[in-house]
């Protein structure tokens, strides 16, 4: 799964720690999501999308073969 979390954070001038605090996870979790090592739960993905006022599919996309 690809994501645009890092881009969205930059657009909103948020650090990984800022986003983590807003959605109730650790900074390391945000880092793992951004680098593709961790696929967030639906609930977490919805919380992240809400922070950026975007639809979930604007932030997360399936890769070919997923």
N, C-alpha and C positions, 0 to 999 in steps of 0.2 A: 504494500500500500504506500502510495506517495502522499505527501502532505505539503501544505503551504504555510505551516505554522510559523516558521522563521520569518517568512516574508510578511505575514500578518502582524507579527510582533514588531517588526521594523516600521511598518506603516503606522502602528499605534504607539511607537516609542516605548515598548514594554520590554523589560528584561525577562529572562527565563524565570527568575525568582518572582517577579511581579505576576506573571501569568500563573505560575504554580500556586501562589497565595490566593489568587482570585478563584481558582477552580478546586483548591483543597488537596493538592498533591505536592510532592517534593520537586525541587528544581531538577534533580536528576531524572525524574520521570519525564518532565518536559523535554530534557535533552535527549533521552532515549526515544521519545516519540519523533522528535525532529530528525534524528539520525536513522530512523527506520528500524531500530533494534526492538521497539515495543509498539504493538498495535493497541491503541486505547479501547476501552470498553465503549459501548454505544453511549452510555450515560456520560462518561468523561468527554467523548467527542462532542456531544451536544453542549456540555458546559463550556468547552473551549469555543465552539461556534457562537455561543451566546455572548461571550466576552467580546468577540469581534463583530457582533451583529451580522453574521453571515450564515448562509445555509451550510449544513454539514458538508454537502458535496462540493462546495466552493473551497473547502479546506482539505478534504480527504478524497483521493481518487484511487480506484483499483488499478493496479498495473496489469499489463498484458499477461494472461495466464493465471491471475488471481481468481 
